[in-house]
Amino acid sequence: MVQVEPWVDDVIVALRETMMEANPTCRIEIRDFGVFEVKITKAKPKARNPKTNEVIYVPEHRKTHFKPSKLLKEFLRQPLD
């Protein structure tokens, strides 16, 4: 039996490191699976803390985004039996 776990772990580590080193953005496409992106958010000078109702400043930062491929999206939209 072939062990694929080390290979999968290596791929995930490589994806994570690439995304963490993004300066400031990156796009990683895996055909027929989807696209991982690091995007920049805009600063929000008047955000509100919902617990305390306090107005706070949220600086611009990076965020991750995943967009599934058309093939994956169509499969996931199928009704469950």
C-alpha positions in Angstrom: 0.0 0.0 0.0 1.3 3.4 -1.0 1.5 6.0 1.7 0.2 9.4 0.5 0.0 11.2 3.8 3.5 12.6 3.7 3.0 13.9 0.1 -0.4 15.5 1.1 1.2 17.1 4.2 4.1 18.5 2.0 1.6 20.0 -0.5 -0.4 21.6 2.3 2.7 23.0 4.0 3.8 24.4 0.6 0.4 26.1 0.1 0.4 27.5 3.6 4.0 28.9 3.2 3.2 30.4 -0.2 0.1 32.1 1.2 2.0 33.4 4.3 4.8 34.8 2.2 2.3 36.7 -0.1 3.4 40.2 -0.4 0.7 41.5 -0.4 -1.5 39.1 -2.5 -1.2 35.8 -4.3 -3.3 33.4 -6.3 -2.9 29.6 -6.3 -5.0 27.7 -8.8 -5.5 23.9 -8.6 -7.2 22.8 -11.8 -10.7 21.1 -11.3 -10.5 21.9 -7.6 -10.4 25.7 -7.1 -8.5 28.8 -6.4 -6.9 29.9 -3.1 -6.2 33.7 -2.9 -4.8 36.1 -0.4 -6.5 39.4 -0.7 -6.2 42.8 1.0 -9.2 44.2 2.9 -9.9 47.9 3.1 -9.4 49.7 6.4 -12.7 50.3 8.3 -12.4 53.5 10.4 -15.8 53.2 11.9 -16.4 49.5 12.7 -18.5 48.7 15.7 -17.9 46.1 18.4 -21.2 44.3 18.7 -20.7 43.4 22.3 -19.8 46.8 23.7 -21.3 48.9 20.8 -17.9 50.8 20.9 -16.7 52.3 17.6 -13.3 50.9 16.7 -10.7 51.3 13.9 -9.9 48.1 11.9 -6.7 48.5 9.8 -6.4 47.0 6.4 -5.1 43.4 6.5 -4.9 40.3 4.4 -7.5 37.6 4.2 -7.8 34.2 2.5 -10.5 33.3 0.0 -11.3 30.0 -1.7 -13.3 29.8 -4.9 -14.3 26.3 -5.9 -13.9 25.2 -9.6 -17.0 24.9 -11.8 -16.8 21.1 -11.6 -16.7 21.1 -7.7 -19.4 23.8 -7.5 -21.8 21.8 -9.7 -21.2 18.6 -7.7 -21.8 20.4 -4.4 -25.1 21.9 -5.7 -26.6 18.5 -6.4 -29.5 17.6 -4.0 -28.9 15.1 -1.3 -30.9 11.8 -1.5 
